[in-house]
Amino acid sequence: MSLIFILIPFIASAILLLLRPAGLSRHLALVASLANLVATAYCLTCDYSQGMNCTFSVPWVASAGISFSLGMDGITLIMLVLTNLLAPLIVLSSWGKAFENEPRYYGLLLMMLGALNGVFLAQDGLLFYVFYELALIPIYFICAIWGGQDRIRITLKFFIYTFVGSLFMLVALLWVYLQTNVNGQHSFAWADLVAVPLSPEAANWVLLGFFLAFAVKMPVFPLHTWQPDTYVTAPTGGTMLLSGIMLKMGTYGVIRWMIPLAPEAMHTLNPIFISLAVFGILYASIIAVKQSDIKRLVAYSSIAHVGLIAAGILAWNKAGVQGGIIQMLNHGINVVGLFFIVDMLERRLGTRSLADMGGIAKSAPKFAALFMIIVLGSVAVPLTNGFPGEFLLLNGVWNYNFWLGVLAGLTIIFGAVYMLRAYGLVVFGEARPETANFEDVNPREFLVLGIIAGLVIVFGFFPQSILGLTEMSVDRILGAVQL
């Protein structure tokens, strides 16, 4: 079953990139992404109480202890839900634009989908690294080919940041691999890597190597500078992939790989890592308040929200890890909705400047209502999807350190300030000549935004539907990795 999540998008991607069927590319992309969503729904019915399920493992380079090993537990399952739930929405959101060489665009999108699923399913260290790097290739071309002004320079900076960060992880991974001994042979299997006892000094270097890779991807201050420009320059579909799914590779990697492989170094380096994450929350939030470009505002808000996710996970207690997992899903839903709204505003008005907007509620009441629901979820209003995750995250950070918890809690206040300010400037006030006849949502846009708004409400009312899937897996990994 695990292999299906990789094969379906890769096969569809190959068809689109090699055969380039005219007029059918978007439909094939939608069918492939929906097929993965159906497979995800099936996996929700499986039992993960005993550990990994739906496993697939064959020797890859047997002499070097490398296997093509896949599997899923409750944590992996939520990441698959995130990826394969958002993928059809990202495909549908792209239908409103005519892309030059459309089959190539959707082919690269599906290639990235397959690589992302591989990252979350991989149970072999080298396989994880391969998929981690593979996911970078299609998003690089998506941004470089269909991006906006100055896209080559900005995309190259993004590529260098993420590629160099990953090299540190590879070095750390190889060092741990060389310490393994399974029947006289080295092994990249997750269980064998985790079992290696490290000296305090070695653990510090291993933990730092993984942190540099994942901190760039999330991103965590001060390794965030590639993110705002890349999000703004990328086409909307690329921005959605980056913000909604790809950055979760970093937060997931912290849970599955970074901390389990080098827990001996957590007492030494963890206070620094959490402090950077909390500082990034405050830094990005203050900058978001000052933004006049709504797409850049949402980009900085993403840094703040993911900083809180990182801080909660690094606290390494049940509330923090559970909150991090549920908020990875909910942040992905909310930020994809926000970037789709930004795209609608830019296409209709020809600008992203908040100063040129206003009064849209009068001509587009459905747009205003759906926009408000997604904003409330992003602000973490009770009974929306953002609330349970942020509550658990703040609880986790609070239990780790009182003052860090207080500072991290400011994200709720700042988030309300910049998101409600942006909403007010877009929707309320006097209509301008450019906004007086703002077109309300069409059926396709209503479908995308309606699904996202529905998820904001459903996951806000029923967070246990997610927490129940991950609880046993979180207990198991916390019990196995004692700090």
C-alpha positions as CSV (number, residue, x, y, z in Angstrom):
1,M,0.0,0.0,0.0
2,S,2.8,2.4,0.8
3,L,4.3,2.0,-2.7
4,I,1.1,3.2,-4.3
5,F,1.5,6.7,-2.9
6,I,4.8,7.0,-4.8
7,L,3.9,5.1,-8.0
8,I,0.7,6.8,-8.9
9,P,2.1,10.4,-9.1
10,F,5.4,9.3,-10.6
11,I,3.7,7.3,-13.4
12,A,1.3,10.2,-14.1
13,S,4.3,12.6,-14.0
14,A,6.2,10.5,-16.5
15,I,3.2,10.5,-18.9
16,L,2.9,14.2,-18.7
17,L,6.6,15.0,-19.0
18,L,7.3,12.5,-21.8
19,L,4.1,12.3,-23.8
20,R,2.8,15.8,-23.1
21,P,-0.9,15.0,-23.9
22,A,-2.5,18.3,-25.2
23,G,-5.6,19.4,-23.3
24,L,-5.5,16.5,-20.8
25,S,-2.7,17.4,-18.5
26,R,-4.8,19.1,-15.8
27,H,-7.4,16.3,-15.8
28,L,-4.7,13.6,-15.5
29,A,-3.1,15.6,-12.6
30,L,-6.4,15.8,-10.9
31,V,-7.2,12.1,-11.3
32,A,-3.8,11.1,-10.1
33,S,-4.0,13.3,-7.0
34,L,-7.6,12.1,-6.2
35,A,-6.4,8.5,-6.6
36,N,-3.8,9.2,-3.9
37,L,-6.5,10.8,-1.7
38,V,-8.6,7.7,-2.0
39,A,-5.6,5.5,-1.0
40,T,-5.1,7.8,2.0
41,A,-8.8,7.4,3.0
42,Y,-8.3,3.6,2.9
43,C,-5.2,3.9,5.1
44,L,-7.3,5.7,7.7
45,T,-9.1,2.4,8.4
46,C,-5.9,0.5,9.1
47,D,-4.6,-0.3,12.6
48,Y,-1.5,1.5,13.8
49,S,-1.6,0.5,17.5
50,Q,1.2,-2.0,17.1
51,G,3.6,0.3,15.2
52,M,4.3,0.5,11.5
53,N,1.6,-0.7,9.1
54,C,1.3,-1.0,5.3
55,T,5.0,-1.7,5.1
56,F,7.0,-2.4,1.9
57,S,10.7,-3.3,2.0
58,V,13.1,-4.8,-0.6
59,P,16.9,-4.7,-0.6
60,W,18.2,-1.8,-2.7
61,V,22.0,-2.0,-2.2
62,A,22.1,-5.0,0.1
63,S,25.9,-5.1,0.5
64,A,25.8,-1.5,1.9
65,G,22.7,-2.1,4.2
66,I,20.5,0.1,2.0
67,S,16.8,-1.0,1.5
68,F,13.8,0.5,-0.3
69,S,11.9,0.5,2.9
70,L,8.5,2.2,3.4
71,G,5.9,2.2,6.2
72,M,3.5,4.3,8.1
73,D,2.3,4.9,11.6
74,G,-0.1,7.5,12.9
75,I,2.4,10.3,12.5
76,T,3.1,9.4,8.9
77,L,-0.6,9.0,8.2
78,I,-1.3,12.6,9.2
79,M,1.5,13.8,6.8
80,L,0.0,11.7,4.0
81,V,-3.4,13.2,4.8
82,L,-1.9,16.7,4.6
83,T,-0.1,16.0,1.3
84,N,-2.8,14.1,-0.5
85,L,-5.7,16.2,0.7
86,L,-4.1,19.5,-0.4
87,A,-2.8,18.1,-3.7
88,P,-6.2,18.1,-5.5
89,L,-6.9,21.5,-4.2
90,I,-3.6,22.8,-5.5
91,V,-4.3,21.3,-8.9
92,L,-7.8,22.8,-9.0
93,S,-6.5,26.2,-7.9
94,S,-4.1,26.1,-10.9
95,W,-6.9,25.6,-13.4
96,G,-7.7,29.3,-13.4
97,K,-4.4,30.1,-15.1
98,A,-3.1,29.2,-18.6
99,F,0.5,27.9,-18.3
100,E,2.9,27.8,-21.1
101,N,3.7,24.1,-21.6
102,E,1.0,23.0,-19.3
103,P,1.8,19.3,-19.2
104,R,5.3,20.1,-17.9
105,Y,3.9,22.2,-15.1
106,Y,1.5,19.5,-13.9
107,G,4.1,16.8,-14.5
108,L,6.5,18.6,-12.1
109,L,3.7,19.1,-9.6
110,L,3.0,15.4,-9.6
111,M,6.7,14.5,-9.3
112,M,6.9,16.6,-6.2
113,L,3.8,15.0,-4.8
114,G,5.4,11.5,-5.2
115,A,8.7,12.7,-3.6
116,L,6.8,14.3,-0.7
117,N,5.0,11.1,0.0
118,G,8.3,9.3,-0.2
119,V,9.8,11.6,2.4
120,F,7.1,10.8,4.9
121,L,7.0,7.0,4.2
122,A,10.8,6.3,4.1
123,Q,12.1,4.0,6.9
124,D,15.6,3.9,5.5
125,G,17.9,6.8,6.2
126,L,19.4,7.1,2.7
127,L,16.0,6.6,1.1
128,F,14.7,9.5,3.2
129,Y,17.6,11.7,2.0
130,V,17.0,10.7,-1.7
131,F,13.3,11.7,-1.5
132,Y,14.2,14.8,0.5
133,E,16.5,16.0,-2.2
134,L,14.2,14.8,-5.1
135,A,11.4,17.0,-3.8
136,L,13.7,20.0,-4.4
137,I,14.1,19.4,-8.1
138,P,10.5,19.9,-9.4
139,I,9.8,22.9,-7.2
140,Y,13.0,24.6,-8.4
141,F,11.8,24.3,-12.0
142,I,8.2,25.3,-11.2
143,C,9.5,28.5,-9.6
144,A,12.2,29.2,-12.2
145,I,10.0,28.6,-15.2
146,W,6.7,30.0,-14.1
147,G,7.7,32.4,-11.4
148,G,7.6,36.2,-11.4
149,Q,10.1,39.0,-11.6
150,D,13.7,38.2,-10.8
151,R,12.7,34.5,-10.4
152,I,16.1,33.1,-11.5
153,R,18.1,34.8,-8.8
154,I,15.6,34.2,-6.1
155,T,15.1,30.5,-7.0
156,L,18.8,30.0,-7.1
157,K,19.2,31.4,-3.6
158,F,16.4,29.0,-2.5
159,F,18.1,26.0,-4.1
160,I,21.5,26.8,-2.6
161,Y,20.1,27.3,0.9
162,T,18.2,24.0,0.9
163,F,20.8,21.9,-1.0
164,V,23.7,23.0,1.3
165,G,21.5,22.5,4.4
166,S,20.8,19.0,3.2
167,L,24.5,18.2,2.8
168,F,25.0,18.7,6.5
169,M,22.3,16.2,7.2
170,L,23.9,13.7,4.8
171,V,27.2,14.0,6.6
172,A,25.6,13.5,10.0
173,L,23.5,10.5,8.6
174,L,26.6,8.9,7.1
175,W,28.5,9.2,10.4
176,V,25.7,7.5,12.4
177,Y,25.5,4.8,9.6
178,L,29.2,4.0,10.0
179,Q,28.6,3.4,13.7
180,T,25.9,0.8,13.1
181,N,26.7,-2.9,13.3
182,V,24.1,-5.4,12.3
183,N,25.6,-8.9,11.9
184,G,28.9,-7.3,10.9
185,Q,27.3,-4.9,8.4
186,H,26.3,-1.3,8.5
187,S,22.7,-0.4,8.1
188,F,20.6,2.7,7.1
189,A,17.4,1.2,8.7
190,W,15.7,3.7,11.0
191,A,15.7,1.2,13.9
192,D,19.4,0.5,13.5
193,L,20.3,4.1,13.3
194,V,18.3,5.1,16.4
195,A,19.9,2.2,18.4
196,V,23.4,3.7,18.0
197,P,24.7,5.1,21.3
198,L,26.6,8.4,20.7
199,S,29.1,10.2,22.8
200,P,28.0,13.7,23.9
201,E,30.4,15.4,21.5
202,A,29.4,13.2,18.5
203,A,25.7,13.7,19.3
204,N,26.1,17.5,19.3
205,W,27.5,17.4,15.7
206,V,24.9,14.9,14.5
207,L,22.1,17.0,16.0
208,L,23.5,20.2,14.5
209,G,23.8,18.6,11.1
210,F,20.2,17.5,11.0
211,F,19.0,20.8,12.5
212,L,20.7,22.9,9.8
213,A,18.9,20.9,7.1
214,F,15.5,21.0,8.7
215,A,15.8,24.6,10.0
216,V,16.4,25.8,6.4
217,K,13.3,23.9,5.2
218,M,10.9,25.1,7.8
219,P,12.5,27.8,8.0
220,V,13.8,28.9,11.4
221,F,15.5,32.2,12.1
222,P,18.1,33.1,10.9
223,L,18.0,30.6,8.0
224,H,14.7,32.0,6.8
225,T,15.9,34.7,4.4
226,W,15.2,32.7,1.2
227,Q,11.5,32.2,2.1
228,P,9.6,35.5,1.7
229,D,11.1,36.3,-1.7
230,T,10.6,32.7,-2.9
231,Y,7.0,32.6,-1.8
232,V,6.2,35.9,-3.4
233,T,8.0,35.1,-6.7
234,A,6.7,31.5,-7.1
235,P,3.5,30.8,-9.1
236,T,0.6,30.3,-6.7
237,G,0.7,26.5,-7.1
238,G,4.4,26.5,-6.2
239,T,3.8,28.7,-3.2
240,M,1.1,26.4,-2.0
241,L,3.4,23.4,-2.3
242,L,6.2,25.1,-0.5
243,S,4.1,26.6,2.3
244,G,1.4,24.0,2.7
245,I,3.5,20.8,2.4
246,M,7.2,21.1,1.7
247,L,8.2,23.0,4.8
248,K,6.5,20.2,6.8
249,M,9.4,18.0,5.7
250,G,11.5,19.9,8.2
251,T,9.1,19.6,11.1
252,Y,8.4,16.0,10.4
253,G,12.1,15.3,10.1
254,V,12.7,16.7,13.6
255,I,10.2,14.2,15.0
256,R,11.2,11.1,13.0
257,W,14.9,11.6,12.5
258,M,16.7,14.5,14.2
259,I,15.8,13.9,17.9
260,P,15.6,10.0,17.8
261,L,19.1,9.8,16.2
262,A,20.8,12.2,18.7
263,P,18.8,12.6,21.9
264,E,22.0,12.7,23.9
265,A,22.6,16.3,22.6
266,M,19.2,17.7,23.3
267,H,20.0,19.0,26.7
268,T,23.0,20.9,25.3
269,L,21.6,22.3,22.0
270,N,17.8,22.2,22.5
271,P,17.6,25.5,24.5
272,I,19.4,27.3,21.6
273,F,17.1,25.7,19.0
274,I,13.9,26.5,20.9
275,S,15.1,30.1,21.6
276,L,15.7,30.6,17.8
277,A,12.3,29.3,17.0
278,V,10.6,31.6,19.5
279,F,12.6,34.6,18.4
280,G,11.6,33.8,14.8
281,I,7.9,33.9,15.9
282,L,8.3,37.4,17.2
283,Y,10.5,38.6,14.4
284,A,8.3,37.4,11.6
285,S,5.1,38.6,13.4
286,I,6.4,42.1,13.8
287,I,7.5,42.3,10.1
288,A,4.1,40.8,9.0
289,V,2.3,43.7,10.8
290,K,4.2,46.2,8.7
291,Q,3.6,44.6,5.3
292,S,1.6,46.3,2.6
293,D,2.0,43.4,0.1
294,I,-0.6,40.8,1.2
295,K,1.3,37.9,-0.3
296,R,4.5,38.9,1.6
297,L,2.3,39.3,4.7
298,V,1.1,35.7,4.4
299,A,4.7,34.5,3.8
300,Y,5.9,36.1,7.0
301,S,2.9,34.8,8.9
302,S,3.9,31.3,7.8
303,I,7.4,31.8,9.4
304,A,5.7,32.8,12.7
305,H,3.3,29.8,12.7
306,V,5.9,27.3,11.8
307,G,8.2,28.7,14.4
308,L,5.6,27.8,17.0
309,I,5.3,24.3,15.6
310,A,9.1,23.9,15.8
311,A,9.2,25.2,19.3
312,G,6.4,22.8,20.5
313,I,8.1,19.8,18.9
314,L,11.5,20.6,20.3
315,A,10.0,20.8,23.8
316,W,9.6,17.0,23.3
317,N,6.6,16.4,25.5
318,K,3.3,14.9,24.5
319,A,1.4,18.2,24.3
320,G,4.1,19.8,22.1
321,V,4.5,16.9,19.7
322,Q,0.8,16.2,19.4
323,G,0.2,19.9,18.9
324,G,3.0,20.1,16.3
325,I,1.5,17.2,14.3
326,I,-2.1,18.5,14.3
327,Q,-0.9,22.0,13.5
328,M,1.2,20.8,10.6
329,L,-2.0,19.7,9.0
330,N,-4.1,22.7,10.0
331,H,-1.4,25.2,9.0
332,G,-1.2,23.6,5.6
333,I,-4.9,23.9,5.1
334,N,-5.1,27.5,6.2
335,V,-2.0,28.8,4.3
336,V,-3.1,27.1,1.1
337,G,-6.5,28.9,1.4
338,L,-4.8,32.2,2.1
339,F,-2.5,32.0,-0.8
340,F,-5.4,31.0,-3.1
341,I,-7.2,34.1,-1.9
342,V,-4.2,36.2,-2.6
343,D,-4.1,34.8,-6.1
344,M,-7.7,35.7,-6.7
345,L,-7.1,39.2,-5.5
346,E,-4.1,39.6,-7.7
347,R,-5.8,38.2,-10.8
348,R,-8.9,40.4,-10.4
349,L,-7.2,43.6,-9.3
350,G,-3.8,43.4,-10.8
351,T,-2.1,44.3,-7.5
352,R,-1.2,42.8,-4.1
353,S,-1.0,46.1,-2.4
354,L,-3.4,46.4,0.6
355,A,-3.5,50.2,-0.1
356,D,-5.3,49.6,-3.4
357,M,-8.0,47.3,-2.0
358,G,-11.2,47.8,0.1
359,G,-14.9,47.5,-0.1
360,I,-14.9,44.0,-1.7
361,A,-17.6,42.7,0.6
362,K,-20.3,44.7,-1.1
363,S,-19.7,43.1,-4.5
364,A,-18.4,39.7,-3.4
365,P,-20.2,38.6,-0.2
366,K,-19.3,34.8,-0.7
367,F,-15.7,35.6,-1.1
368,A,-15.7,37.8,2.0
369,A,-17.4,35.1,4.1
370,L,-15.0,32.3,3.0
371,F,-12.1,34.6,3.5
372,M,-13.2,35.3,7.0
373,I,-13.5,31.7,8.0
374,I,-10.0,30.9,6.8
375,V,-8.6,34.0,8.6
376,L,-10.3,32.9,11.8
377,G,-8.6,29.5,11.5
378,S,-5.3,31.2,10.9
379,V,-5.8,33.4,14.0
380,A,-6.7,30.3,16.1
381,V,-10.1,31.4,17.2
382,P,-11.8,28.7,19.4
383,L,-13.9,26.2,17.4
384,T,-11.6,26.6,14.3
385,N,-8.9,24.2,13.3
386,G,-6.0,26.5,14.4
387,F,-7.1,26.6,18.1
388,P,-6.5,23.0,19.4
389,G,-3.0,22.8,17.7
390,E,-1.8,26.2,19.0
391,F,-3.2,25.5,22.5
392,L,-1.3,22.2,22.7
393,L,1.9,23.8,21.3
394,L,1.8,26.6,23.8
395,N,1.1,24.1,26.5
396,G,4.1,22.1,25.4
397,V,6.5,25.1,25.3
398,W,5.0,26.4,28.6
399,N,5.8,23.1,30.3
400,Y,9.4,23.3,28.9
401,N,10.0,26.9,30.0
402,F,7.6,29.4,31.4
403,W,9.1,32.5,29.8
404,L,9.6,30.9,26.4
405,G,5.9,29.9,26.6
406,V,4.9,33.5,27.4
407,L,6.9,34.8,24.4
408,A,5.6,32.1,22.1
409,G,2.0,33.0,23.2
410,L,2.4,36.5,21.7
411,T,2.0,34.8,18.3
412,I,-1.7,34.7,18.9
413,I,-1.9,38.4,19.6
414,F,0.3,39.4,16.7
415,G,-1.5,37.0,14.4
416,A,-4.8,38.6,15.2
417,V,-3.3,42.0,14.5
418,Y,-1.8,41.4,11.1
419,M,-4.5,39.0,9.7
420,L,-7.5,41.0,10.9
421,R,-5.9,44.2,9.7
422,A,-5.3,42.7,6.2
423,Y,-8.9,41.4,6.1
424,G,-10.3,44.8,7.0
425,L,-8.3,46.6,4.4
426,V,-9.3,44.1,1.7
427,V,-13.0,43.6,2.5
428,F,-14.3,46.6,4.4
429,G,-14.3,50.4,3.8
430,E,-15.2,52.3,0.8
431,A,-15.1,50.6,-2.5
432,R,-12.6,51.9,-5.0
433,P,-13.2,52.0,-8.8
434,E,-11.0,48.9,-9.1
435,T,-12.9,47.0,-6.4
436,A,-16.4,48.2,-6.9
437,N,-17.1,45.4,-9.5
438,F,-15.0,42.7,-7.9
439,E,-16.2,39.4,-9.2
440,D,-17.4,37.0,-6.6
441,V,-16.2,33.4,-6.5
442,N,-16.9,31.2,-9.5
443,P,-17.9,27.5,-9.0
444,R,-14.4,26.2,-9.2
445,E,-13.1,28.8,-6.7
446,F,-16.1,28.2,-4.5
447,L,-15.3,24.5,-4.4
448,V,-11.7,25.0,-3.4
449,L,-12.4,27.7,-0.8
450,G,-15.5,25.9,0.4
451,I,-13.6,22.7,1.1
452,I,-10.9,24.6,2.9
453,A,-13.4,26.6,5.0
454,G,-15.3,23.4,5.8
455,L,-12.1,21.7,7.0
456,V,-11.3,24.8,9.2
457,I,-14.7,24.2,10.9
458,V,-14.7,20.4,11.0
459,F,-11.2,20.1,12.5
460,G,-12.0,22.9,14.9
461,F,-15.0,21.0,16.3
462,F,-13.5,17.5,16.1
463,P,-9.7,17.7,16.8
464,Q,-9.8,14.3,18.4
465,S,-10.3,12.8,15.0
466,I,-6.7,13.7,14.3
467,L,-5.2,13.4,17.8
468,G,-6.7,9.9,18.2
469,L,-4.8,8.7,15.1
470,T,-1.5,9.9,16.3
471,E,-1.6,9.4,20.1
472,M,-0.3,5.8,20.2
473,S,2.5,6.6,17.7
474,V,3.5,9.7,19.7
475,D,3.5,7.8,23.0
476,R,5.7,5.1,21.3
477,I,8.3,7.5,20.0
478,L,8.4,9.6,23.2
479,G,8.8,6.4,25.2
480,A,11.6,5.1,22.9
481,V,13.5,8.4,22.9
482,Q,14.0,9.6,26.4
483,L,15.8,12.9,26.8
